[in-house]
């Protein structure tokens, strides 16, 4: 099993200070000899999946199908609910999640094959529903861009969410999709405080650059909104009105939010993060999260885990509602359309559309 970094010996540029014990102990991945935890470098592993579109039945989410080019995320957000998904691969939800990235290198080809299938019916895709499609590796690998090229060619509806300014690189494909009302994007902004953002999301774009991404997408005619997620008691909950106003001024048309939840081993990663950065607030913050998540750190019921329960959750909902109205934004994004979908033909020719 990996030897976890000691508390206080944080790997450089990482959000997690540990490699947590994972639930599937028979699957373990070792560090290379001589690779000390404080100097963990990002390593790439290839995923040889035979399909790329995944589906779920969760009533909490506004989409039923997702496209995830990456597993794991270099952004390193200590609060990330997706961390436990890495345990299925034999990795830890801690440092491994942000340094052992599994890539779906052939995702664009798999996507083209699935869309070309005569039985395929177009539906709105989330890009992506688990980890960020514009994490740092994407700048070099361009897997997300390859997928967007296929979607734009086919006029297939897709909704994106990211906290990286890199999305603006792909305005060409997004603008083409926007011509057919086939795309919308959320830029995730958790705080306007650059110092807090560096601590919470060490390898993500700064708040200033995220607002700039909203501005560029809006100017290109792409439907864009802001996701204030997650809202963490005592850390960023007071910023809801300011984030909403700043996003509106940048061109955001709609907004959404979720409150923080800490499933499985995320609770350990986040608790140690609090211990390092906000030791005097640790017990208060965790206690409030427990109240919000039904006396646990991640509510098990649909409809409650993303918005929370209790007094604090009600206060957040009211603050969001008032701020949304004051900014003149919508709570729901515009619907994306599959009306103009055209099926690709393997070999490069498009299906003729009458």
Beta strands, then each sheet from edge to edge (+ up, - down):
strand 1: 43-46
strand 2: 53-55
strand 3: 65-67
strand 4: 70-71
strand 5: 100-103
strand 6: 125-127
strand 7: 158-162
strand 8: 183-188
strand 9: 224-231
strand 10: 254-259
sheet 1: 1+ 5+ 4-
sheet 2: 2+ 3- 6- 7- 8- 9- 10-
end
